[in-house]
Amino acid sequence: MTNQTRLFKRLAALYARMDEAWEAAAAHYGFICRGCADNCCETEFYHYTYIEKHYLLSGLKTLPLPSIETIKKKAKAACTARDETRPVERPVRVMCPLNSNGLCQLYKFRPMICRLHGIPHELKNPGANPVRQPGCADGTPLFKAATYFKFDRTPLYTAMAKIEMEYRSSTDNRTRIKQTIAEMLT
C-alpha cells in the first residue's frame, strides 16, 4: 500500500467521523439541509490542505470523461467569474462546479468544510475560551429553539492537521495552499 493510499484511508475515516458528528448535531436540532437562498455551494470557501485537494482529484478520476470535462469547464468559468470581481472586491455567488442539479458529483470526496458547514459549533484555541459560531441562517430558528449541542470541531481540525503534515512530509511539500474547489479543479 502506498503512503498516499494509507493517508487517503485515514482521511476517509476522519471524514466519516465528521459526518457522524454533523449528523448527531443536526438530529439534535431537527435540522435537515434542503438548500436555501444562502446556498453554501455558492459561497467562496477556501481549502487549506493538499491531502484534501489530491483526494478530491482522485475522486474526479472516478467519473466518466464527459462529466470530468463538464466539471472542468464549470470550474474554469467559476474562476473567471471570481477573477472579474477581484478588482472591486465584491463577493460573487458562483455555484460550485461539482454541483449538478443540487447534488455534489463527488459527495464522497468533498472537503472538510463542505461536511461541517451549517451547524452551530465551537473551536478551542490553546489558552482561550471556546469560540462558538451560530450555524447557517436557514437553521437559526431551530438552533435558537434548542439547547446548545456541543459540536467541538477542534479534535477534527487537529486530526486533519496531522494527516496534512504527514502528507506534506511524504511529498516534501513545504508550500501553503489556499484554493477554492474551482481552483483545485482547473
C-alpha angles and dihedrals in degrees: 000000000000121000090246091053091049092049092046088055090051090048091050089051090050090049088053089054090050092050091049092050092048092047092049091051093044091050091051090056096037087239121160118178108227097161123265143199089277091055109185089211086069094049121102102242120175123216122208107191131086092202090062092045093052092043089052091048090049087055091050089059090061092066126088114267095251090055091049091050092049092049092049091051090049090048092052091048091049091051091048092050091050093045090053091057097046098088092058094036096224118145117250125207109222124165115244109259090233092061114099119174091340095310131103112242090208100035093147090053099040116133128256099265091053087056099045105036123113105030124097108258146160138228126202120214116195111270094006138094117263114272114224125208121201104227127234124330094242092061097042096104091053094043093050093047094055135061114263113274110213104240103169111187093185098094090046092051090045092052090048091051091053093051091046092050091051091047093050091046092051091050094039088235114157098166126105126240130210110166141144118231088256090056091048090054098049 
